[in-house]
Amino acid sequence: MDDHEDAIKDRFRTYSGELNLLLWIVWKPIGFDVPLTEYESYVPTIWRLLEERAGTDAIEAELARISSESMGIEATTNLDAAEAAGRWWYWRFDYPEELAGPGK
């Protein structure tokens, strides 16, 4: 495994919990009162889409597919979650350092 692959895996290990929490807060296809780990198994799929810059439509479609096929539910929050995930990815990984200001 090369350094680039190690860095990619380290990034996932370090930050995937944030994406899991975001899905738990925003997506909620099965409602409230679910364990924090309820959507953990879907994080790698959504992460991959974000990493590939798949776009909001593709992420929304994948969340809709997951909620429909895996949960038997037509979630109404797929778009909200897809947009939130895209914003999170941008601010976490893509925001230009030169715009972050002094001391960042």
C-alpha positions as a printed Julia matrix, in Angstrom:
104×3 Matrix{Float64}:
   0.0    0.0    0.0
   1.41   3.41  -0.88
   1.36   6.63   1.12
  -1.58   8.03  -0.85
  -3.75   4.99  -0.1
  -2.72   5.17   3.57
  -3.71   8.84   3.68
  -7.12   8.06   2.16
  -7.77   5.3    4.7
  -6.59   7.51   7.56
  -8.92  10.28   6.42
 -11.86   7.88   6.46
 -10.94   6.5    9.9
 -10.55  10.01  11.29
 -13.62  11.69   9.82
 -16.21   9.05   8.92
 -17.76   9.4   12.37
 -18.66  12.99  11.49
 -20.49  11.85   8.37
 -22.28   9.19  10.4
 -23.42  11.81  12.89
 -24.54  14.1   10.08
 -26.69  11.33   8.59
 -28.11  10.57  12.02
 -29.03  14.23  12.54
 -30.27  15.22   9.08
 -31.35  12.12   7.18
 -33.55  10.3    9.75
 -35.34   7.97   7.31
 -36.75   5.94  10.2
 -37.32   8.85  12.51
 -36.03   9.75  15.91
 -34.94   7.6   18.83
 -32.55   5.4   16.9
 -29.03   4.51  18.08
 -26.16   6.69  16.87
 -24.85   3.69  14.97
 -28.1    3.13  13.03
 -26.79   4.49   9.7
 -23.11   3.6   10.19
 -23.14   0.87   7.55
 -24.15   3.38   4.86
 -21.29   5.8    5.55
 -18.72   4.11   3.26
 -21.08   4.33   0.28
 -21.92   7.99   0.83
 -18.25   8.75   1.58
 -17.21   7.2   -1.73
 -19.74   9.34  -3.6
 -18.5   12.47  -1.86
 -14.89  11.54  -2.53
 -15.73  11.04  -6.22
 -17.5   14.44  -6.29
 -20.63  12.64  -7.47
 -22.87  15.61  -6.69
 -26.03  16.19  -4.73
 -28.32  14.38  -7.18
 -26.28  11.17  -7.05
 -26.06  11.25  -3.26
 -29.78  11.94  -2.96
 -30.53   9.03  -5.3
 -28.32   6.7   -3.3
 -29.94   7.71  -0.02
 -33.36   7.15  -1.63
 -32.25   3.74  -2.85
 -30.91   2.79   0.58
 -34.02   3.91   2.42
 -36.32   2.19  -0.06
 -34.46  -1.08  -0.58
 -32.84  -1.56   2.83
 -35.49  -0.05   5.07
 -38.67  -0.23   3.02
 -39.26   3.48   3.61
 -39.61   6.43   1.26
 -37.55   8.99   3.19
 -38.48  12.65   2.73
 -35.09  13.93   3.89
 -32.84  12.51   1.16
 -32.22  15.87  -0.5
 -31.57  17.64   2.82
 -29.06  14.97   3.83
 -27.35  14.99   0.42
 -26.95  18.77   0.52
 -25.7   18.7    4.09
 -23.19  15.96   3.26
 -21.9   17.94   0.29
 -21.5   21.08   2.39
 -19.76  19.1    5.13
 -17.31  17.59   2.62
 -16.55  20.99   1.13
 -15.86  22.65   4.46
 -13.96  19.67   5.85
 -11.79  18.84   2.82
 -12.12  21.23  -0.12
 -12.23  24.71   1.4
  -9.11  26.53   0.16
  -6.59  27.01   2.98
  -5.67  30.46   1.7
  -9.21  31.61   2.43
  -9.19  30.25   5.99
  -7.47  33.32   7.37
  -4.52  33.75   9.67
  -3.69  31.1   12.2
  -5.54  28.29  10.42
